[in-house]
C-alpha cells in the first residue's frame, strides 16, 4: 500500500487544483475580449443632422424714397444729377441703380445764415438685391451723373441689417453738408410712409433752426 500511495497523484490534484487553472483563464477571457473590442463609432447620420445648414441666398427688396442735404456738383446751374447705386459687398452682380433725378441747391426753410444751400430729390425707387444672405454688407453710393467727365461722388453708407428702415446718414457728403437717404430694406413700411418720415424730419430740423435763429436775434437785441 505504501508503493501505491507513492504512485497515486497527490491529494490536491484529486481535489481539482490543477483543473481550476483553466477556469481562471476562462474568467479572464471576457476582460481581454472587452479590451480588444473597438470603440463604437458615432452615427454619421446623427453628425449630418447636427451640422448647421448654410443660409441660402435670397432676393432682398429695397426702397429708396429720397435723398436730402446733398451738395451741388455742377458749378453751372448750381445743381446735381443725382442717382444711387446699391450693391452687396463682394457681389458685383447684385448692383441696382436708381434713375437720375436733377435737383437744384437751395436754402432750406429755417436755415441759418452760415448754412449751405443743399439739394433734396425724390427718387421713388423700388428694386431687389439678388444673392442676399443675412449678415451681408449692403453698400449705398450716391453720385452726380456727368455726361462729359467721370461721375462725382456725393456720399456713401453701409448697412448690415436686412430689415433697416428710415434715415440713412451719408459719409463723405462734403464739409458743411449733412446728407442722408430715406430707405427701407425688406418688408417694411412703403414709399409713402418713408416720404412722410422724411418730410417730418425736414420739418423738425427747420423748426429747430428757426428756434436757434430767433434765440440769436433775441440775445442780440438784449445786448443792444
Buried (B, 14 or more C-beta within 10 A) or exposed (E): EEEEEEEEEEEEEEEEEEEEEEEEEEEEEEEEEEEEEEEEEEEEEEEEEEEEEEEEBEEBBBBBBBBBBBBBBBEEEEBBBBBBBBBBEEBEEBBBBBEBBBBBBEEBEBBEEEBBBBBBBBBBBBBEBBBBBEEBEBBBBBBBBEEEEEBBBBBBBEBEEBEBBBEBEBEEBBEEBBBBBBBBBBEBBEBEBBBEBBEEBBEEBBEEBBEEBEEEEEEEEEEE
